[in-house]
Amino acid sequence: MSVSGLCCLLELGLATPSARAAFGDVNLHEKDDLFEKMGQARVEKFEIENGQVSLDVLLENTQGQNEVWVLDFQNFDHSNNKSLQPVVRTDGGKLVAEHAGTCSSVFTTVPYHSANGFYNDGFIPVPPGNKSLFNTFQSNATLIQKGDMQVREDRLQFDGSIDTMFDCKTSDDMTVWQKKVTPETIEFNTTLYITNVRPQGTSSNPEPAYVQSYAILYWRLLRVALSRFLISSTERLRPIFEYAIVRPVYLNDDEQYGFDRERAEVEIAFRTLTNHPNGSLISVYRVNSLTYDPADLLGNNKIGHIRMIPTRGCDLPLGVEDGTIVDNQMTSSSFWLNSAEYSASKGRLNAQPIDAFSAGAWLAADADLNQWIQVDLLTLKWVSGVLTQGYILEEIVMWVTRYSVSYSTEAAGGLTTLVNGSGVPVIFEGNFDSRTIVSNHFDEPVLARRIRILPQEWADGIAMGIELLGCDAHTECHTDANGTDYRGTVSVTESGETCQRWSAQEHHTHSFTPEDYADYGIGDHNFCRNPNNSTQPWCYTLDPNVPTGFCDVGAAQASCTPNVAANEPSQFYANYAPYCNFTEWENYCTQRWVFTLVLEVDITGATNRMPIDATGEFTFEFDTYDCPNNDRSNCRRLEIPEAIVSHEITLQTTVEVVDDTKDSPRIYLKKVHASDPSIDIRDAFNLVFLILSRLSVDTHFFPLFLRDKLETELTLFVVCVGKEYNSGDGCLTAPPESTYTAYVSPNFYYRLYTGPSQYTDLYADDIATSPQTLDSHTYIHASEIHRTVFTNKALSATSREYTISSVFRLVERTARRKRDILRRDVEDKIDEPIIVHQTFLFKGCPLNSVHDPQNRACICNDEGEEYSSETFECVQSNPRILNEETRPVDNAGSPGESSDPGGNSDSGHDGNGSMSLHLPTFVLQALICIFILRSVLI
């Protein structure tokens, strides 16, 4: 599930007692007694319904007092120049609209008038004027007595689209929003300055004085990705879910243009297990088979474009962007103004415009269906896809939204239109803004010399930057004497050793990585290459005693003629599909797949606290190839039905508006992992937790701004048998014989309710301890998570579902040097319990053992055997015990590598439950976080 919670939090400044402002950082200018009597200002309403924002600000107008309220999203004295303030002394005094932001309450310029001007009680502002936010002003004629003064309640209101608020700018045409992006949140904040301005003195040209308050608005997009289910259409292929991550998408793929709220990047990773006893069968992703079927048929959610698919080998850039393809190889139907600065040779991916006369893109002279841009590769190559961009220069933006592709194997003459398997011409979805790169892959690579792109639809004009994807067609042929241009599939040395994959660092470590040597043909394969200008192609070998070996790739040729028959395009797929891991699952080829796509989510109907559900089923198709002896150069596709992997993922966008009276801290379960911290095992396939297996539980808390001051501290960790304790007070209500407490802090406190108005306060002395302890528990500042690591003890002889209840409290960060004052309204609201449910099935003792309930252990029946924490079975006892000081040391790790699983050196806790850090005394309240852990029994 991907939950996107967009919340707006109102954080108020603190008022000084001398001024009667409701809130704010009070700036008094000149005479303090000028503001002796002053009403309040506050945000009364802030809601979102059906995509519309409702903002209501109440302003108390002090009767008989010359004053004016100014609302703006920039500081009243933002330029440090009195002559540029919204209220100026110039020309007898003015309220100047041009000196305020686009969303201010200074709707029009109003001159000063001592009798009925903008300072007077009778002044009524008329929105919106030339401003874009506040669209209603209401004045209440009834006067309210407040102490020794009377006030009139005025209201400035905005009712309109979310987009209007995000378009607010300062008087300098700068956005009023600041953003902070983390892997889990996207946070926007802006400051609404509320300023009371009064004339100082009695002259006809008074100097304005002011008191300024502020409110900070936070918009937070919380993202949590979770898989609902992952199934396969055949027993031949079994999927294992790893993770689904949601990331932000920026307009024009650039942060300076702002966050695209209607798009989200989704990265999906899973493994496939292809069953075959001799390991010759592998799975290969069928290109363009990824589909998305939204569960909500009434919405407009869909896949915008796919950014990354697992490599199929023949998808390397062919040289348009980097200039390998020279200018005279690029032509077009026309170009704007017949100027070379807008010609086809300028249509290279990521080309940058220099000025209005150097476009950085191909611009067609006309916007019609007769336009095209063409690349002549000069020789036959396999072309497998196209990357495209649009054009932007200041206010001028253009891009192509849909296009078709034609190709030819000849230097001149007619071209063939690219069609799908049904013979229908393919229309590719192009760009949706001017700079984001959109990739499109062909169902099958085409052998071509010329590639022509024909725009079918466009936005504001035809402009393109392009790159072609593909590979050489003459696979086994090379022309360089030492074979530096060899791109074949020989993967055995002259002496018979099998080559090691270039992407692997075992059995031999090296620096010739695919990231740094892709131009030399280095990739995720084990084919012989010559990246260092050696005498002939070579490779690292799988023999630990033979680091490298030369390869026999044949003699260099004067020229290479494509051998079409020997290069059936689907062969590339098997060559470059992820390599098999045969050690993870016996008799299975385990392959890892990562897909990245951009999903378009319809948020036009967003309502406060009502999630917009984009849950959908992602479907992937896989072909099966037979590669005898796992030799990728000799594979054939089996003529059997494709394997279909269906993956349901929830993607929700929840617009939540929270003011300061409603906001409260909350804790979420972020990840549960075993030995591999990169894999969230909550949704793993066929996963069982065995006795003595280790498990790590990561949690994080919100709101995000509290992390600068606070951290979570574990006060209780208790495990009990049974899923019936997955709600309420969890394991605190389970019978003692079915629980063990792995950790209890001296600071533990929890209120256990036994009835509507009955409760029992629990403290550390009320919790029965257990011999079982945690391996570790600590707050990791670098990752802003709390990590608890524990080893599963045997509570039951058989497989049972366990519940884990963890109680946390918020404390002051130990690493802080300065203690800031925490907002009292937040401090008062952190005592509400937060419950997170997740279930795992822990396997009981092996069949040839008995359960020891007293010691919570498995006792093997056969003499001389003991339960192993490595194999999780009864094995022969080993009387030889290694002393820790003489235990062999693994020197493979990087120098200075930290043993801290979180990668930080903050003080933590030891494994026996005692505290090894100095506990801060600043404690707010306790929070409970209950985890229910479950998996599927093999």
Secondary structure as the mmCIF struct_conf table of DSSP 4:
data_model
#
loop_
_struct_conf.conf_type_id
_struct_conf.id
_struct_conf.beg_label_comp_id
_struct_conf.beg_label_asym_id
_struct_conf.beg_label_seq_id
_struct_conf.end_label_comp_id
_struct_conf.end_label_asym_id
_struct_conf.end_label_seq_id
STRN STRN1 SER A 2 LEU A 12
HELX_LH_PP_P HELX_LH_PP_P1 GLY A 13 THR A 16
TURN_TY1_P TURN_TY1_P1 PRO A 17 SER A 18
BEND BEND1 ALA A 19 ALA A 19
BEND BEND2 ALA A 22 GLY A 24
BEND BEND3 GLU A 30 GLU A 30
HELX_RH_3T_P HELX_RH_3T_P1 ASP A 32 PHE A 35
BEND BEND4 GLU A 36 LYS A 37
STRN STRN2 ALA A 41 GLU A 49
TURN_TY1_P TURN_TY1_P2 ASN A 50 GLY A 51
STRN STRN3 GLN A 52 THR A 62
TURN_TY1_P TURN_TY1_P3 GLN A 63 GLY A 64
BEND BEND5 GLN A 65 GLN A 65
STRN STRN4 VAL A 68 ASP A 72
BEND BEND6 PHE A 73 GLN A 74
TURN_TY1_P TURN_TY1_P4 PHE A 76 SER A 79
BEND BEND7 ASN A 80 ASN A 80
HELX_RH_3T_P HELX_RH_3T_P2 LYS A 82 LEU A 84
BEND BEND8 GLN A 85 PRO A 86
STRN STRN5 VAL A 87 VAL A 88
HELX_RH_3T_P HELX_RH_3T_P3 THR A 90 GLY A 92
STRN STRN6 LYS A 94 LEU A 95
HELX_RH_3T_P HELX_RH_3T_P4 ALA A 97 HIS A 99
BEND BEND9 ALA A 100 ALA A 100
TURN_TY1_P TURN_TY1_P5 THR A 102 CYS A 103
BEND BEND10 SER A 104 SER A 105
BEND BEND11 THR A 108 THR A 108
STRN STRN7 VAL A 110 PRO A 111
TURN_TY1_P TURN_TY1_P6 SER A 114 ASN A 116
BEND BEND12 GLY A 117 GLY A 117
TURN_TY1_P TURN_TY1_P7 PHE A 118 TYR A 119
BEND BEND13 ASN A 120 ASN A 120
TURN_TY1_P TURN_TY1_P8 ASP A 121 GLY A 122
BEND BEND14 PRO A 127 PRO A 127
TURN_TY1_P TURN_TY1_P9 GLY A 129 ASN A 130
BEND BEND15 SER A 132 LEU A 133
STRN STRN8 THR A 136 LYS A 146
TURN_TY1_P TURN_TY1_P10 GLY A 147 ASP A 148
STRN STRN9 MET A 149 SER A 161
HELX_RH_AL_P HELX_RH_AL_P1 ILE A 162 PHE A 166
TURN_TY1_P TURN_TY1_P11 ASP A 167 ASP A 167
STRN STRN10 LYS A 169 LYS A 169
TURN_TY1_P TURN_TY1_P12 SER A 171 ASP A 172
BEND BEND16 ASP A 173 ASP A 173
STRN STRN11 THR A 175 THR A 175
BEND BEND17 VAL A 176 VAL A 176
STRN STRN12 GLN A 178 VAL A 181
BEND BEND18 PRO A 183 GLU A 184
STRN STRN13 THR A 185 GLN A 200
BEND BEND19 GLY A 201 ASN A 205
HELX_LH_PP_P HELX_LH_PP_P2 PRO A 206 PRO A 206
STRN STRN14 GLU A 207 VAL A 224
STRN STRN15 SER A 227 SER A 232
BEND BEND20 SER A 233 THR A 234
TURN_TY1_P TURN_TY1_P13 GLU A 235 ARG A 236
STRN STRN16 LEU A 237 ARG A 247
STRN STRN17 TYR A 250 TYR A 250
HELX_RH_3T_P HELX_RH_3T_P5 LEU A 251 ASP A 253
HELX_RH_3T_P HELX_RH_3T_P6 GLU A 255 TYR A 257
STRN STRN18 PHE A 259 PHE A 259
TURN_TY1_P TURN_TY1_P14 ARG A 261 GLU A 262
STRN STRN19 ARG A 263 ASN A 275
TURN_TY1_P TURN_TY1_P15 PRO A 277 ASN A 278
BEND BEND21 GLY A 279 GLY A 279
STRN STRN20 LEU A 281 TYR A 285
TURN_TY1_P TURN_TY1_P16 VAL A 287 ASN A 288
STRN STRN21 THR A 291 PRO A 294
BEND BEND22 ALA A 295 ALA A 295
TURN_TY1_P TURN_TY1_P17 LEU A 297 LEU A 298
BEND BEND23 GLY A 299 GLY A 299
STRN STRN22 LYS A 302 MET A 308
BEND BEND24 GLY A 313 GLY A 313
STRN STRN23 LEU A 316 PRO A 317
BEND BEND25 GLY A 319 GLY A 319
TURN_TY1_P TURN_TY1_P18 VAL A 320 ASP A 322
BEND BEND26 GLY A 323 ILE A 325
HELX_RH_3T_P HELX_RH_3T_P7 ASP A 327 GLN A 329
STRN STRN24 MET A 330 SER A 332
BEND BEND27 SER A 333 SER A 333
HELX_RH_3T_P HELX_RH_3T_P8 TRP A 336 ASN A 338
HELX_RH_3T_P HELX_RH_3T_P9 ALA A 340 TYR A 342
BEND BEND28 SER A 343 SER A 343
HELX_RH_3T_P HELX_RH_3T_P10 ALA A 344 LYS A 346
STRN STRN25 ARG A 348 ARG A 348
TURN_TY1_P TURN_TY1_P19 LEU A 349 ASN A 350
STRN STRN26 ASP A 355 ASP A 355
TURN_TY1_P TURN_TY1_P20 ALA A 356 PHE A 357
STRN STRN27 SER A 358 SER A 358
BEND BEND29 GLY A 360 ALA A 361
STRN STRN28 TRP A 362 LEU A 363
BEND BEND30 ALA A 365 ASP A 366
BEND BEND31 ASP A 368 ASP A 368
TURN_TY1_P TURN_TY1_P21 LEU A 369 ASN A 370
STRN STRN29 ILE A 373 GLN A 389
STRN STRN30 TYR A 391 LEU A 393
TURN_TY1_P TURN_TY1_P22 GLU A 394 GLU A 395
STRN STRN31 ILE A 396 SER A 408
BEND BEND32 THR A 409 GLY A 413
STRN STRN32 THR A 416 THR A 417
STRN STRN33 VAL A 419 VAL A 419
TURN_TY1_P TURN_TY1_P23 GLY A 421 SER A 422
BEND BEND33 GLY A 423 GLY A 423
HELX_LH_PP_P HELX_LH_PP_P3 VAL A 424 VAL A 424
STRN STRN34 PRO A 425 PRO A 425
HELX_LH_PP_P HELX_LH_PP_P4 VAL A 426 VAL A 426
STRN STRN35 PHE A 428 GLU A 429
BEND BEND34 PHE A 432 ARG A 435
STRN STRN36 VAL A 438 ALA A 459
BEND BEND35 ASP A 460 GLY A 461
STRN STRN37 ALA A 463 ASP A 472
BEND BEND36 ALA A 473 ALA A 473
BEND BEND37 THR A 475 GLU A 476
BEND BEND38 ASP A 480 ASP A 480
TURN_TY1_P TURN_TY1_P24 ALA A 481 ASN A 482
TURN_TY1_P TURN_TY1_P25 THR A 484 ASP A 485
STRN STRN38 VAL A 492 VAL A 492
TURN_TY1_P TURN_TY1_P26 GLU A 494 SER A 495
BEND BEND39 GLY A 496 GLY A 496
HELX_LH_PP_P HELX_LH_PP_P5 GLU A 497 GLU A 497
STRN STRN39 THR A 498 CYS A 499
HELX_LH_PP_P HELX_LH_PP_P6 GLN A 500 ARG A 501
TURN_TY1_P TURN_TY1_P27 TRP A 502 SER A 503
BEND BEND40 GLU A 506 HIS A 508
BEND BEND41 SER A 511 SER A 511
HELX_RH_AL_P HELX_RH_AL_P2 PRO A 514 TYR A 517
HELX_RH_3T_P HELX_RH_3T_P11 ALA A 518 TYR A 520
TURN_TY1_P TURN_TY1_P28 GLY A 521 GLY A 521
BEND BEND42 GLY A 523 HIS A 525
STRN STRN40 ARG A 529 ARG A 529
TURN_TY1_P TURN_TY1_P29 PRO A 531 ASN A 532
BEND BEND43 THR A 535 GLN A 536
STRN STRN41 TRP A 538 TYR A 540
STRN STRN42 THR A 541 THR A 541
BEND BEND44 LEU A 542 LEU A 542
TURN_TY1_P TURN_TY1_P30 PRO A 544 ASN A 545
STRN STRN43 THR A 548 PHE A 550
BEND BEND45 ALA A 558 SER A 559
HELX_RH_3T_P HELX_RH_3T_P12 VAL A 564 ALA A 566
TURN_TY1_P TURN_TY1_P31 PRO A 569 PRO A 569
HELX_RH_AL_P HELX_RH_AL_P3 SER A 570 TYR A 576
BEND BEND46 ALA A 577 ALA A 577
HELX_LH_PP_P HELX_LH_PP_P7 PRO A 578 CYS A 580
STRN STRN44 ASN A 581 ASN A 581
BEND BEND47 PHE A 582 TRP A 585
TURN_TY1_P TURN_TY1_P32 GLU A 586 ASN A 587
STRN STRN45 TYR A 588 GLU A 600
TURN_TY1_P TURN_TY1_P33 THR A 604 GLY A 605
STRN STRN46 THR A 607 THR A 607
TURN_TY1_P TURN_TY1_P34 ASN A 608 ARG A 609
STRN STRN47 MET A 610 MET A 610
STRN STRN48 PRO A 611 ASP A 613
STRN STRN49 GLY A 616 ASP A 626
HELX_RH_3T_P HELX_RH_3T_P13 PRO A 628 ASN A 630
HELX_RH_3T_P HELX_RH_3T_P14 ARG A 632 ASN A 634
STRN STRN50 ARG A 636 ARG A 637
BEND BEND48 ILE A 640 ILE A 640
HELX_LH_PP_P HELX_LH_PP_P8 PRO A 641 GLU A 642
STRN STRN51 ALA A 643 ILE A 649
STRN STRN52 LEU A 651 VAL A 658
TURN_TY1_P TURN_TY1_P35 ASP A 660 LYS A 662
STRN STRN53 ARG A 666 HIS A 673
BEND BEND49 ALA A 674 SER A 675
TURN_TY1_P TURN_TY1_P36 PRO A 677 SER A 678
BEND BEND50 ILE A 679 ILE A 679
HELX_RH_3T_P HELX_RH_3T_P15 ILE A 681 ASP A 683
TURN_TY1_P TURN_TY1_P37 PHE A 685 ASN A 686
STRN STRN54 PHE A 689 PHE A 689
HELX_LH_PP_P HELX_LH_PP_P9 LEU A 690 LEU A 690
TURN_TY1_P TURN_TY1_P38 ILE A 691 LEU A 692
STRN STRN55 ARG A 694 PHE A 702
HELX_RH_3T_P HELX_RH_3T_P16 LEU A 704 ASP A 708
TURN_TY1_P TURN_TY1_P39 LYS A 709 LYS A 709
STRN STRN56 LEU A 710 VAL A 721
HELX_RH_3T_P HELX_RH_3T_P17 LYS A 723 TYR A 725
BEND BEND51 ASN A 726 SER A 727
TURN_TY1_P TURN_TY1_P40 GLY A 728 ASP A 729
HELX_RH_3T_P HELX_RH_3T_P18 GLY A 730 THR A 733
BEND BEND52 ALA A 734 ALA A 734
HELX_RH_3T_P HELX_RH_3T_P19 PRO A 736 SER A 738
STRN STRN57 THR A 739 VAL A 744
TURN_TY1_P TURN_TY1_P41 PRO A 746 ASN A 747
STRN STRN58 TYR A 749 TYR A 753
BEND BEND53 GLY A 755 SER A 757
STRN STRN59 TYR A 759 TYR A 763
HELX_RH_3T_P HELX_RH_3T_P20 ALA A 764 ASP A 766
BEND BEND54 ILE A 767 ILE A 767
HELX_LH_PP_P HELX_LH_PP_P10 ALA A 768 THR A 769
BEND BEND55 PRO A 771 PRO A 771
BEND BEND56 ASP A 775 ASP A 775
STRN STRN60 SER A 776 ILE A 780
TURN_TY1_P TURN_TY1_P42 HIS A 781 GLU A 784
STRN STRN61 ILE A 785 THR A 791
BEND BEND57 LEU A 795 LEU A 795
BEND BEND58 ALA A 797 THR A 798
STRN STRN62 ARG A 800 GLU A 812
TURN_TY1_P TURN_TY1_P43 THR A 814 ALA A 815
BEND BEND59 ARG A 817 LYS A 818
HELX_LH_PP_P HELX_LH_PP_P11 ASP A 820 ARG A 823
HELX_RH_AL_P HELX_RH_AL_P4 ARG A 824 GLU A 827
TURN_TY1_P TURN_TY1_P44 ASP A 828 LYS A 829
BEND BEND60 GLU A 832 GLU A 832
STRN STRN63 PHE A 840 PHE A 842
TURN_TY1_P TURN_TY1_P45 LEU A 847 ASN A 848
STRN STRN64 SER A 849 ASP A 852
TURN_TY1_P TURN_TY1_P46 PRO A 853 ARG A 856
STRN STRN65 ALA A 857 CYS A 860
BEND BEND61 ASN A 861 ASP A 862
TURN_TY1_P TURN_TY1_P47 GLU A 863 GLY A 864
STRN STRN66 GLU A 865 TYR A 867
TURN_TY1_P TURN_TY1_P48 SER A 869 THR A 871
BEND BEND62 PHE A 872 GLU A 873
STRN STRN67 CYS A 874 GLN A 876
HELX_RH_3T_P HELX_RH_3T_P21 GLU A 884 THR A 886
BEND BEND63 ARG A 887 ARG A 887
TURN_TY1_P TURN_TY1_P49 ASN A 891 ALA A 892
BEND BEND64 GLY A 893 GLY A 893
HELX_LH_PP_P HELX_LH_PP_P12 SER A 894 SER A 894
TURN_TY1_P TURN_TY1_P50 PRO A 895 GLY A 896
TURN_TY1_P TURN_TY1_P51 PRO A 901 GLY A 902
BEND BEND65 GLY A 903 GLY A 903
STRN STRN68 HIS A 909 HIS A 909
TURN_TY1_P TURN_TY1_P52 GLY A 911 ASN A 912
BEND BEND66 GLY A 913 GLY A 913
STRN STRN69 MET A 915 MET A 915
BEND BEND67 LEU A 917 LEU A 917
BEND BEND68 THR A 921 THR A 921
STRN STRN70 VAL A 923 LEU A 933
#
